[in-house]
Amino acid sequence: MRFNEVITAAIVGGIAGFLTSLSTEAIKYYSKNRELDIELVKIGVSILRADPKETQTEGAREWAVDTINFFSPIKFSPEAKTELLKNQLRGFDYGYEPGYDCTFDNEGRPLGCRVR
């Protein structure tokens, strides 16, 4: 092997190593951010589970619906949002069916689901 080929191989190897470590860190960063997003959605769901008549948390309920909508590819309809602001969320269980998060109205009708 010639000297130039050795230098070129070392440079290419160094760049490949750098890009590999950079992409690994980017994946870790994205994963951690997604974990935080999921925690915000869980907080939103817990707020919507509270009885709005007892807790007087209209502003928090609006934040919860907006947060869930922000992180979900499937948005609540205006009617569903109105129901969530006025009524206690029931029938929601993260472990109900693996792989899906769903919300239901007071009669048990689905308001929306998303794949985890």
Backbone atoms as SQL, in Angstrom:
CREATE TABLE atoms (id INTEGER PRIMARY KEY, chain TEXT, resi INTEGER, resn TEXT, atom TEXT, x REAL, y REAL, z REAL);
INSERT INTO atoms VALUES
  (1, 'A', 1, 'MET', 'N', 0.837, -1.174, 0.000),
  (2, 'A', 1, 'MET', 'CA', 0.000, 0.000, 0.000),
  (3, 'A', 1, 'MET', 'C', 0.883, 1.239, 0.000),
  (4, 'A', 2, 'ARG', 'N', 0.469, 2.202, -0.711),
  (5, 'A', 2, 'ARG', 'CA', 1.231, 3.446, -0.754),
  (6, 'A', 2, 'ARG', 'C', 0.859, 4.330, 0.425),
  (7, 'A', 3, 'PHE', 'N', 1.738, 5.265, 0.695),
  (8, 'A', 3, 'PHE', 'CA', 1.525, 6.198, 1.808),
  (9, 'A', 3, 'PHE', 'C', 0.220, 6.973, 1.639),
  (10, 'A', 4, 'ASN', 'N', -0.067, 7.452, 0.439),
  (11, 'A', 4, 'ASN', 'CA', -1.300, 8.221, 0.184),
  (12, 'A', 4, 'ASN', 'C', -2.550, 7.382, 0.446),
  (13, 'A', 5, 'GLU', 'N', -2.478, 6.102, 0.086),
  (14, 'A', 5, 'GLU', 'CA', -3.620, 5.219, 0.327),
  (15, 'A', 5, 'GLU', 'C', -3.834, 5.001, 1.816),
  (16, 'A', 6, 'VAL', 'N', -2.781, 4.892, 2.568),
  (17, 'A', 6, 'VAL', 'CA', -2.873, 4.718, 4.016),
  (18, 'A', 6, 'VAL', 'C', -3.493, 5.959, 4.643),
  (19, 'A', 7, 'ILE', 'N', -3.031, 7.108, 4.237),
  (20, 'A', 7, 'ILE', 'CA', -3.559, 8.368, 4.763),
  (21, 'A', 7, 'ILE', 'C', -5.052, 8.490, 4.416),
  (22, 'A', 8, 'THR', 'N', -5.395, 8.191, 3.176),
  (23, 'A', 8, 'THR', 'CA', -6.796, 8.273, 2.740),
  (24, 'A', 8, 'THR', 'C', -7.663, 7.302, 3.541),
  (25, 'A', 9, 'ALA', 'N', -7.197, 6.081, 3.738),
  (26, 'A', 9, 'ALA', 'CA', -7.943, 5.084, 4.512),
  (27, 'A', 9, 'ALA', 'C', -8.127, 5.545, 5.958),
  (28, 'A', 10, 'ALA', 'N', -7.099, 6.140, 6.537),
  (29, 'A', 10, 'ALA', 'CA', -7.187, 6.634, 7.915),
  (30, 'A', 10, 'ALA', 'C', -8.186, 7.775, 8.022),
  (31, 'A', 11, 'ILE', 'N', -8.168, 8.660, 7.048),
  (32, 'A', 11, 'ILE', 'CA', -9.098, 9.790, 7.069),
  (33, 'A', 11, 'ILE', 'C', -10.536, 9.293, 6.901),
  (34, 'A', 12, 'VAL', 'N', -10.751, 8.399, 5.934),
  (35, 'A', 12, 'VAL', 'CA', -12.096, 7.843, 5.706),
  (36, 'A', 12, 'VAL', 'C', -12.566, 7.084, 6.947),
  (37, 'A', 13, 'GLY', 'N', -11.687, 6.292, 7.561),
  (38, 'A', 13, 'GLY', 'CA', -12.042, 5.567, 8.784),
  (39, 'A', 13, 'GLY', 'C', -12.388, 6.507, 9.920),
  (40, 'A', 14, 'GLY', 'N', -11.630, 7.578, 10.048),
  (41, 'A', 14, 'GLY', 'CA', -11.912, 8.564, 11.096),
  (42, 'A', 14, 'GLY', 'C', -13.241, 9.255, 10.887),
  (43, 'A', 15, 'ILE', 'N', -13.510, 9.615, 9.648),
  (44, 'A', 15, 'ILE', 'CA', -14.786, 10.270, 9.342),
  (45, 'A', 15, 'ILE', 'C', -15.942, 9.302, 9.589),
  (46, 'A', 16, 'ALA', 'N', -15.787, 8.043, 9.178),
  (47, 'A', 16, 'ALA', 'CA', -16.838, 7.041, 9.401),
  (48, 'A', 16, 'ALA', 'C', -17.093, 6.839, 10.886),
  (49, 'A', 17, 'GLY', 'N', -16.020, 6.760, 11.676),
  (50, 'A', 17, 'GLY', 'CA', -16.175, 6.614, 13.123),
  (51, 'A', 17, 'GLY', 'C', -16.885, 7.801, 13.741),
  (52, 'A', 18, 'PHE', 'N', -16.502, 8.995, 13.300),
  (53, 'A', 18, 'PHE', 'CA', -17.138, 10.209, 13.810),
  (54, 'A', 18, 'PHE', 'C', -18.626, 10.233, 13.474),
  (55, 'A', 19, 'LEU', 'N', -18.969, 9.912, 12.225),
  (56, 'A', 19, 'LEU', 'CA', -20.376, 9.920, 11.809),
  (57, 'A', 19, 'LEU', 'C', -21.180, 8.850, 12.538),
  (58, 'A', 20, 'THR', 'N', -20.578, 7.708, 12.796),
  (59, 'A', 20, 'THR', 'CA', -21.255, 6.651, 13.547),
  (60, 'A', 20, 'THR', 'C', -21.563, 7.108, 14.961),
  (61, 'A', 21, 'SER', 'N', -20.594, 7.703, 15.628),
  (62, 'A', 21, 'SER', 'CA', -20.836, 8.169, 16.999),
  (63, 'A', 21, 'SER', 'C', -21.832, 9.319, 17.020),
  (64, 'A', 22, 'LEU', 'N', -21.772, 10.175, 16.020),
  (65, 'A', 22, 'LEU', 'CA', -22.723, 11.283, 15.934),
  (66, 'A', 22, 'LEU', 'C', -24.141, 10.764, 15.741),
  (67, 'A', 23, 'SER', 'N', -24.324, 9.788, 14.862),
  (68, 'A', 23, 'SER', 'CA', -25.662, 9.255, 14.629),
  (69, 'A', 23, 'SER', 'C', -26.171, 8.505, 15.855),
  (70, 'A', 24, 'THR', 'N', -25.286, 7.818, 16.571),
  (71, 'A', 24, 'THR', 'CA', -25.687, 7.124, 17.803),
  (72, 'A', 24, 'THR', 'C', -26.177, 8.133, 18.833),
  (73, 'A', 25, 'GLU', 'N', -25.469, 9.230, 18.996),
  (74, 'A', 25, 'GLU', 'CA', -25.882, 10.262, 19.946),
  (75, 'A', 25, 'GLU', 'C', -27.197, 10.916, 19.514),
  (76, 'A', 26, 'ALA', 'N', -27.369, 11.107, 18.225),
  (77, 'A', 26, 'ALA', 'CA', -28.617, 11.696, 17.727),
  (78, 'A', 26, 'ALA', 'C', -29.801, 10.780, 18.024),
  (79, 'A', 27, 'ILE', 'N', -29.611, 9.476, 17.864),
  (80, 'A', 27, 'ILE', 'CA', -30.682, 8.520, 18.169),
  (81, 'A', 27, 'ILE', 'C', -31.002, 8.532, 19.656),
  (82, 'A', 28, 'LYS', 'N', -29.968, 8.569, 20.499),
  (83, 'A', 28, 'LYS', 'CA', -30.189, 8.648, 21.951),
  (84, 'A', 28, 'LYS', 'C', -30.965, 9.919, 22.312),
  (85, 'A', 29, 'TYR', 'N', -30.583, 11.038, 21.717),
  (86, 'A', 29, 'TYR', 'CA', -31.248, 12.314, 21.989),
  (87, 'A', 29, 'TYR', 'C', -32.712, 12.246, 21.573),
  (88, 'A', 30, 'TYR', 'N', -32.985, 11.741, 20.375),
  (89, 'A', 30, 'TYR', 'CA', -34.362, 11.627, 19.889),
  (90, 'A', 30, 'TYR', 'C', -35.172, 10.698, 20.786),
  (91, 'A', 31, 'SER', 'N', -34.590, 9.572, 21.183),
  (92, 'A', 31, 'SER', 'CA', -35.299, 8.624, 22.039),
  (93, 'A', 31, 'SER', 'C', -35.643, 9.255, 23.383),
  (94, 'A', 32, 'LYS', 'N', -34.708, 9.979, 23.957),
  (95, 'A', 32, 'LYS', 'CA', -34.956, 10.625, 25.251),
  (96, 'A', 32, 'LYS', 'C', -36.053, 11.676, 25.115),
  (97, 'A', 33, 'ASN', 'N', -36.034, 12.428, 24.018),
  (98, 'A', 33, 'ASN', 'CA', -37.085, 13.424, 23.801),
  (99, 'A', 33, 'ASN', 'C', -38.442, 12.759, 23.640),
  (100, 'A', 34, 'ARG', 'N', -38.499, 11.622, 22.946),
  (101, 'A', 34, 'ARG', 'CA', -39.772, 10.907, 22.788),
  (102, 'A', 34, 'ARG', 'C', -40.269, 10.421, 24.141),
  (103, 'A', 35, 'GLU', 'N', -39.358, 9.964, 25.009),
  (104, 'A', 35, 'GLU', 'CA', -39.750, 9.537, 26.351),
  (105, 'A', 35, 'GLU', 'C', -40.376, 10.702, 27.110),
  (106, 'A', 36, 'LEU', 'N', -39.787, 11.882, 26.981),
  (107, 'A', 36, 'LEU', 'CA', -40.342, 13.057, 27.658),
  (108, 'A', 36, 'LEU', 'C', -41.703, 13.431, 27.071),
  (109, 'A', 37, 'ASP', 'N', -41.849, 13.302, 25.748),
  (110, 'A', 37, 'ASP', 'CA', -43.141, 13.571, 25.106),
  (111, 'A', 37, 'ASP', 'C', -44.216, 12.634, 25.649),
  (112, 'A', 38, 'ILE', 'N', -43.869, 11.356, 25.793),
  (113, 'A', 38, 'ILE', 'CA', -44.819, 10.369, 26.309),
  (114, 'A', 38, 'ILE', 'C', -45.204, 10.705, 27.735),
  (115, 'A', 39, 'GLU', 'N', -44.257, 11.147, 28.538),
  (116, 'A', 39, 'GLU', 'CA', -44.570, 11.529, 29.920),
  (117, 'A', 39, 'GLU', 'C', -45.535, 12.717, 29.955),
  (118, 'A', 40, 'LEU', 'N', -45.342, 13.681, 29.049),
  (119, 'A', 40, 'LEU', 'CA', -46.277, 14.819, 28.992),
  (120, 'A', 40, 'LEU', 'C', -47.680, 14.354, 28.624),
  (121, 'A', 41, 'VAL', 'N', -47.778, 13.415, 27.698),
  (122, 'A', 41, 'VAL', 'CA', -49.088, 12.877, 27.321),
  (123, 'A', 41, 'VAL', 'C', -49.717, 12.158, 28.508),
  (124, 'A', 42, 'LYS', 'N', -48.931, 11.404, 29.255),
  (125, 'A', 42, 'LYS', 'CA', -49.459, 10.712, 30.441),
  (126, 'A', 42, 'LYS', 'C', -49.974, 11.717, 31.470),
  (127, 'A', 43, 'ILE', 'N', -49.252, 12.811, 31.653),
  (128, 'A', 43, 'ILE', 'CA', -49.716, 13.861, 32.576),
  (129, 'A', 43, 'ILE', 'C', -51.034, 14.432, 32.070),
  (130, 'A', 44, 'GLY', 'N', -51.120, 14.670, 30.762),
  (131, 'A', 44, 'GLY', 'CA', -52.355, 15.176, 30.174),
  (132, 'A', 44, 'GLY', 'C', -53.524, 14.236, 30.409),
  (133, 'A', 45, 'VAL', 'N', -53.295, 12.950, 30.228),
  (134, 'A', 45, 'VAL', 'CA', -54.356, 11.965, 30.448),
  (135, 'A', 45, 'VAL', 'C', -54.779, 11.963, 31.910),
  (136, 'A', 46, 'SER', 'N', -53.819, 12.050, 32.822),
  (137, 'A', 46, 'SER', 'CA', -54.176, 12.053, 34.243),
  (138, 'A', 46, 'SER', 'C', -54.999, 13.289, 34.606),
  (139, 'A', 47, 'ILE', 'N', -54.713, 14.417, 33.980),
  (140, 'A', 47, 'ILE', 'CA', -55.518, 15.626, 34.220),
  (141, 'A', 47, 'ILE', 'C', -56.933, 15.419, 33.700),
  (142, 'A', 48, 'LEU', 'N', -57.067, 14.795, 32.537),
  (143, 'A', 48, 'LEU', 'CA', -58.397, 14.576, 31.959),
  (144, 'A', 48, 'LEU', 'C', -59.196, 13.526, 32.729),
  (145, 'A', 49, 'ARG', 'N', -58.521, 12.687, 33.500),
  (146, 'A', 49, 'ARG', 'CA', -59.226, 11.698, 34.329),
  (147, 'A', 49, 'ARG', 'C', -59.896, 12.335, 35.545),
  (148, 'A', 50, 'ALA', 'N', -59.431, 13.501, 35.953),
  (149, 'A', 50, 'ALA', 'CA', -60.022, 14.183, 37.110),
  (150, 'A', 50, 'ALA', 'C', -61.405, 14.703, 36.740),
  (151, 'A', 51, 'ASP', 'N', -62.293, 14.735, 37.713),
  (152, 'A', 51, 'ASP', 'CA', -63.644, 15.248, 37.482),
  (153, 'A', 51, 'ASP', 'C', -63.567, 16.766, 37.352),
  (154, 'A', 52, 'PRO', 'N', -63.921, 17.319, 36.196),
  (155, 'A', 52, 'PRO', 'CA', -63.786, 18.766, 36.000),
  (156, 'A', 52, 'PRO', 'C', -64.702, 19.584, 36.902),
  (157, 'A', 53, 'LYS', 'N', -65.786, 18.994, 37.366),
  (158, 'A', 53, 'LYS', 'CA', -66.716, 19.724, 38.245),
  (159, 'A', 53, 'LYS', 'C', -66.142, 19.903, 39.644),
  (160, 'A', 54, 'GLU', 'N', -65.315, 18.957, 40.080),
  (161, 'A', 54, 'GLU', 'CA', -64.751, 19.012, 41.427),
  (162, 'A', 54, 'GLU', 'C', -63.435, 19.779, 41.481),
  (163, 'A', 55, 'THR', 'N', -62.617, 19.635, 40.462),
  (164, 'A', 55, 'THR', 'CA', -61.262, 20.175, 40.549),
  (165, 'A', 55, 'THR', 'C', -61.134, 21.592, 39.995),
  (166, 'A', 56, 'GLN', 'N', -62.090, 22.045, 39.223),
  (167, 'A', 56, 'GLN', 'CA', -62.069, 23.401, 38.665),
  (168, 'A', 56, 'GLN', 'C', -60.746, 23.681, 37.940),
  (169, 'A', 57, 'THR', 'N', -60.410, 22.826, 37.015),
  (170, 'A', 57, 'THR', 'CA', -59.136, 22.937, 36.312),
  (171, 'A', 57, 'THR', 'C', -59.342, 23.104, 34.809),
  (172, 'A', 58, 'GLU', 'N', -60.183, 24.030, 34.424),
  (173, 'A', 58, 'GLU', 'CA', -60.486, 24.218, 33.000),
  (174, 'A', 58, 'GLU', 'C', -59.222, 24.519, 32.186),
  (175, 'A', 59, 'GLY', 'N', -58.378, 25.396, 32.702),
  (176, 'A', 59, 'GLY', 'CA', -57.140, 25.730, 31.992),
  (177, 'A', 59, 'GLY', 'C', -56.219, 24.532, 31.848),
  (178, 'A', 60, 'ALA', 'N', -56.104, 23.737, 32.912),
  (179, 'A', 60, 'ALA', 'CA', -55.255, 22.543, 32.858),
  (180, 'A', 60, 'ALA', 'C', -55.827, 21.519, 31.884),
  (181, 'A', 61, 'ARG', 'N', -57.156, 21.410, 31.822),
  (182, 'A', 61, 'ARG', 'CA', -57.782, 20.460, 30.895),
  (183, 'A', 61, 'ARG', 'C', -57.523, 20.894, 29.451),
  (184, 'A', 62, 'GLU', 'N', -57.591, 22.189, 29.194),
  (185, 'A', 62, 'GLU', 'CA', -57.287, 22.677, 27.836),
  (186, 'A', 62, 'GLU', 'C', -55.837, 22.380, 27.483),
  (187, 'A', 63, 'TRP', 'N', -54.929, 22.589, 28.444),
  (188, 'A', 63, 'TRP', 'CA', -53.520, 22.281, 28.210),
  (189, 'A', 63, 'TRP', 'C', -53.358, 20.795, 27.907),
  (190, 'A', 64, 'ALA', 'N', -54.048, 19.948, 28.666),
  (191, 'A', 64, 'ALA', 'CA', -53.939, 18.501, 28.480),
  (192, 'A', 64, 'ALA', 'C', -54.390, 18.085, 27.083),
  (193, 'A', 65, 'VAL', 'N', -55.532, 18.588, 26.636),
  (194, 'A', 65, 'VAL', 'CA', -56.031, 18.239, 25.301),
  (195, 'A', 65, 'VAL', 'C', -55.077, 18.761, 24.233),
  (196, 'A', 66, 'ASP', 'N', -54.610, 19.990, 24.388),
  (197, 'A', 66, 'ASP', 'CA', -53.676, 20.566, 23.408),
  (198, 'A', 66, 'ASP', 'C', -52.360, 19.782, 23.359),
  (199, 'A', 67, 'THR', 'N', -51.883, 19.342, 24.519),
  (200, 'A', 67, 'THR', 'CA', -50.642, 18.575, 24.584),
  (201, 'A', 67, 'THR', 'C', -50.799, 17.223, 23.893),
  (202, 'A', 68, 'ILE', 'N', -51.886, 16.533, 24.185),
  (203, 'A', 68, 'ILE', 'CA', -52.133, 15.241, 23.542),
  (204, 'A', 68, 'ILE', 'C', -52.257, 15.428, 22.038),
  (205, 'A', 69, 'ASN', 'N', -52.975, 16.458, 21.609),
  (206, 'A', 69, 'ASN', 'CA', -53.110, 16.737, 20.172),
  (207, 'A', 69, 'ASN', 'C', -51.760, 17.038, 19.524),
  (208, 'A', 70, 'PHE', 'N', -50.911, 17.770, 20.221),
  (209, 'A', 70, 'PHE', 'CA', -49.609, 18.153, 19.669),
  (210, 'A', 70, 'PHE', 'C', -48.737, 16.927, 19.383),
  (211, 'A', 71, 'PHE', 'N', -48.761, 15.971, 20.298),
  (212, 'A', 71, 'PHE', 'CA', -47.888, 14.808, 20.170),
  (213, 'A', 71, 'PHE', 'C', -48.529, 13.637, 19.435),
  (214, 'A', 72, 'SER', 'N', -49.772, 13.778, 19.026),
  (215, 'A', 72, 'SER', 'CA', -50.467, 12.686, 18.357),
  (216, 'A', 72, 'SER', 'C', -50.668, 12.978, 16.874),
  (217, 'A', 73, 'PRO', 'N', -50.425, 11.997, 16.015),
  (218, 'A', 73, 'PRO', 'CA', -50.690, 12.218, 14.587),
  (219, 'A', 73, 'PRO', 'C', -52.189, 12.271, 14.283),
  (220, 'A', 74, 'ILE', 'N', -53.005, 11.707, 15.173),
  (221, 'A', 74, 'ILE', 'CA', -54.456, 11.744, 15.003),
  (222, 'A', 74, 'ILE', 'C', -55.001, 12.749, 16.017),
  (223, 'A', 75, 'LYS', 'N', -55.614, 13.819, 15.515),
  (224, 'A', 75, 'LYS', 'CA', -56.081, 14.913, 16.369),
  (225, 'A', 75, 'LYS', 'C', -57.515, 14.670, 16.831),
  (226, 'A', 76, 'PHE', 'N', -57.847, 15.238, 18.009),
  (227, 'A', 76, 'PHE', 'CA', -59.225, 15.197, 18.480),
  (228, 'A', 76, 'PHE', 'C', -60.085, 16.083, 17.591),
  (229, 'A', 77, 'SER', 'N', -61.302, 15.627, 17.337),
  (230, 'A', 77, 'SER', 'CA', -62.249, 16.467, 16.613),
  (231, 'A', 77, 'SER', 'C', -62.693, 17.580, 17.556),
  (232, 'A', 78, 'PRO', 'N', -63.248, 18.664, 17.029),
  (233, 'A', 78, 'PRO', 'CA', -63.749, 19.728, 17.917),
  (234, 'A', 78, 'PRO', 'C', -64.788, 19.204, 18.915),
  (235, 'A', 79, 'GLU', 'N', -65.621, 18.262, 18.475),
  (236, 'A', 79, 'GLU', 'CA', -66.632, 17.696, 19.373),
  (237, 'A', 79, 'GLU', 'C', -65.973, 16.897, 20.503),
  (238, 'A', 80, 'ALA', 'N', -64.959, 16.109, 20.156),
  (239, 'A', 80, 'ALA', 'CA', -64.254, 15.318, 21.171),
  (240, 'A', 80, 'ALA', 'C', -63.542, 16.231, 22.159),
  (241, 'A', 81, 'LYS', 'N', -62.929, 17.298, 21.657),
  (242, 'A', 81, 'LYS', 'CA', -62.241, 18.241, 22.545),
  (243, 'A', 81, 'LYS', 'C', -63.236, 18.864, 23.525),
  (244, 'A', 82, 'THR', 'N', -64.404, 19.267, 23.029),
  (245, 'A', 82, 'THR', 'CA', -65.435, 19.848, 23.897),
  (246, 'A', 82, 'THR', 'C', -65.858, 18.849, 24.968),
  (247, 'A', 83, 'GLU', 'N', -66.059, 17.584, 24.581),
  (248, 'A', 83, 'GLU', 'CA', -66.447, 16.565, 25.563),
  (249, 'A', 83, 'GLU', 'C', -65.356, 16.337, 26.599),
  (250, 'A', 84, 'LEU', 'N', -64.104, 16.327, 26.153),
  (251, 'A', 84, 'LEU', 'CA', -63.001, 16.123, 27.095),
  (252, 'A', 84, 'LEU', 'C', -62.871, 17.282, 28.080),
  (253, 'A', 85, 'LEU', 'N', -63.181, 18.491, 27.632),
  (254, 'A', 85, 'LEU', 'CA', -63.106, 19.647, 28.524),
  (255, 'A', 85, 'LEU', 'C', -64.225, 19.640, 29.552),
  (256, 'A', 86, 'LYS', 'N', -65.362, 19.068, 29.193),
  (257, 'A', 86, 'LYS', 'CA', -66.535, 19.095, 30.081),
  (258, 'A', 86, 'LYS', 'C', -66.681, 17.853, 30.941),
  (259, 'A', 87, 'ASN', 'N', -66.151, 16.713, 30.493),
  (260, 'A', 87, 'ASN', 'CA', -66.398, 15.440, 31.165),
  (261, 'A', 87, 'ASN', 'C', -65.110, 14.765, 31.607),
  (262, 'A', 88, 'GLN', 'N', -65.261, 13.932, 32.614),
  (263, 'A', 88, 'GLN', 'CA', -64.143, 13.148, 33.126),
  (264, 'A', 88, 'GLN', 'C', -63.824, 12.027, 32.142),
  (265, 'A', 89, 'LEU', 'N', -62.548, 11.823, 31.865),
  (266, 'A', 89, 'LEU', 'CA', -62.108, 10.751, 30.971),
  (267, 'A', 89, 'LEU', 'C', -62.160, 9.441, 31.734),
  (268, 'A', 90, 'ARG', 'N', -62.854, 8.473, 31.169),
  (269, 'A', 90, 'ARG', 'CA', -62.961, 7.150, 31.794),
  (270, 'A', 90, 'ARG', 'C', -62.619, 6.091, 30.772),
  (271, 'A', 91, 'GLY', 'N', -62.261, 4.927, 31.241),
  (272, 'A', 91, 'GLY', 'CA', -62.025, 3.794, 30.367),
  (273, 'A', 91, 'GLY', 'C', -60.692, 3.819, 29.654),
  (274, 'A', 92, 'PHE', 'N', -59.772, 4.650, 30.108),
  (275, 'A', 92, 'PHE', 'CA', -58.453, 4.737, 29.467),
  (276, 'A', 92, 'PHE', 'C', -57.473, 3.936, 30.292),
  (277, 'A', 93, 'ASP', 'N', -56.793, 2.985, 29.651),
  (278, 'A', 93, 'ASP', 'CA', -55.808, 2.166, 30.352),
  (279, 'A', 93, 'ASP', 'C', -54.637, 1.935, 29.415),
  (280, 'A', 94, 'TYR', 'N', -53.445, 2.370, 29.796),
  (281, 'A', 94, 'TYR', 'CA', -52.276, 2.226, 28.936),
  (282, 'A', 94, 'TYR', 'C', -52.000, 0.769, 28.602),
  (283, 'A', 95, 'GLY', 'N', -52.325, -0.145, 29.515),
  (284, 'A', 95, 'GLY', 'CA', -52.042, -1.545, 29.282),
  (285, 'A', 95, 'GLY', 'C', -53.198, -2.311, 28.673),
  (286, 'A', 96, 'TYR', 'N', -54.276, -1.638, 28.298),
  (287, 'A', 96, 'TYR', 'CA', -55.480, -2.313, 27.805),
  (288, 'A', 96, 'TYR', 'C', -55.198, -3.187, 26.594),
  (289, 'A', 97, 'GLU', 'N', -54.552, -2.655, 25.589),
  (290, 'A', 97, 'GLU', 'CA', -54.179, -3.436, 24.413),
  (291, 'A', 97, 'GLU', 'C', -52.768, -3.030, 24.019),
  (292, 'A', 98, 'PRO', 'N', -51.820, -3.937, 24.137),
  (293, 'A', 98, 'PRO', 'CA', -50.423, -3.580, 23.858),
  (294, 'A', 98, 'PRO', 'C', -50.257, -2.953, 22.473),
  (295, 'A', 99, 'GLY', 'N', -49.529, -1.852, 22.450),
  (296, 'A', 99, 'GLY', 'CA', -49.240, -1.201, 21.179),
  (297, 'A', 99, 'GLY', 'C', -50.170, -0.071, 20.824),
  (298, 'A', 100, 'TYR', 'N', -51.261, 0.128, 21.582),
  (299, 'A', 100, 'TYR', 'CA', -52.211, 1.186, 21.252),
  (300, 'A', 100, 'TYR', 'C', -52.561, 2.002, 22.494),
  (301, 'A', 101, 'ASP', 'N', -52.726, 3.305, 22.314),
  (302, 'A', 101, 'ASP', 'CA', -53.250, 4.189, 23.350),
  (303, 'A', 101, 'ASP', 'C', -54.575, 4.719, 22.825),
  (304, 'A', 102, 'CYS', 'N', -55.657, 4.515, 23.585),
  (305, 'A', 102, 'CYS', 'CA', -56.985, 4.935, 23.126),
  (306, 'A', 102, 'CYS', 'C', -57.685, 5.754, 24.206),
  (307, 'A', 103, 'THR', 'N', -58.542, 6.656, 23.779),
  (308, 'A', 103, 'THR', 'CA', -59.402, 7.392, 24.701),
  (309, 'A', 103, 'THR', 'C', -60.847, 7.104, 24.334),
  (310, 'A', 104, 'PHE', 'N', -61.715, 7.124, 25.351),
  (311, 'A', 104, 'PHE', 'CA', -63.119, 6.795, 25.160),
  (312, 'A', 104, 'PHE', 'C', -63.984, 7.857, 25.830),
  (313, 'A', 105, 'ASP', 'N', -65.205, 8.048, 25.328),
  (314, 'A', 105, 'ASP', 'CA', -66.119, 8.982, 25.979),
  (315, 'A', 105, 'ASP', 'C', -66.826, 8.261, 27.124),
  (316, 'A', 106, 'ASN', 'N', -67.749, 8.946, 27.797),
  (317, 'A', 106, 'ASN', 'CA', -68.407, 8.374, 28.970),
  (318, 'A', 106, 'ASN', 'C', -69.265, 7.158, 28.648),
  (319, 'A', 107, 'GLU', 'N', -69.684, 7.012, 27.395),
  (320, 'A', 107, 'GLU', 'CA', -70.472, 5.849, 26.991),
  (321, 'A', 107, 'GLU', 'C', -69.590, 4.709, 26.474),
  (322, 'A', 108, 'GLY', 'N', -68.274, 4.899, 26.497),
  (323, 'A', 108, 'GLY', 'CA', -67.366, 3.868, 26.043),
  (324, 'A', 108, 'GLY', 'C', -67.046, 3.897, 24.559),
  (325, 'A', 109, 'ARG', 'N', -67.513, 4.936, 23.846),
  (326, 'A', 109, 'ARG', 'CA', -67.207, 5.062, 22.416),
  (327, 'A', 109, 'ARG', 'C', -65.790, 5.610, 22.275),
  (328, 'A', 110, 'PRO', 'N', -65.022, 5.077, 21.319),
  (329, 'A', 110, 'PRO', 'CA', -63.644, 5.562, 21.158),
  (330, 'A', 110, 'PRO', 'C', -63.613, 6.994, 20.613),
  (331, 'A', 111, 'LEU', 'N', -62.776, 7.833, 21.245),
  (332, 'A', 111, 'LEU', 'CA', -62.548, 9.192, 20.758),
  (333, 'A', 111, 'LEU', 'C', -61.349, 9.237, 19.831),
  (334, 'A', 112, 'GLY', 'N', -60.412, 8.347, 20.045),
  (335, 'A', 112, 'GLY', 'CA', -59.232, 8.296, 19.204),
  (336, 'A', 112, 'GLY', 'C', -58.218, 7.327, 19.761),
  (337, 'A', 113, 'CYS', 'N', -57.424, 6.755, 18.868),
  (338, 'A', 113, 'CYS', 'CA', -56.364, 5.833, 19.247),
  (339, 'A', 113, 'CYS', 'C', -55.111, 6.207, 18.473),
  (340, 'A', 114, 'ARG', 'N', -53.981, 5.825, 19.023),
  (341, 'A', 114, 'ARG', 'CA', -52.726, 6.013, 18.306),
  (342, 'A', 114, 'ARG', 'C', -51.822, 4.842, 18.637),
  (343, 'A', 115, 'VAL', 'N', -50.972, 4.521, 17.697),
  (344, 'A', 115, 'VAL', 'CA', -49.995, 3.460, 17.883),
  (345, 'A', 115, 'VAL', 'C', -48.860, 4.016, 18.723),
  (346, 'A', 116, 'ARG', 'N', -48.438, 3.257, 19.720),
  (347, 'A', 116, 'ARG', 'CA', -47.310, 3.696, 20.557),
  (348, 'A', 116, 'ARG', 'C', -46.034, 3.633, 19.798);
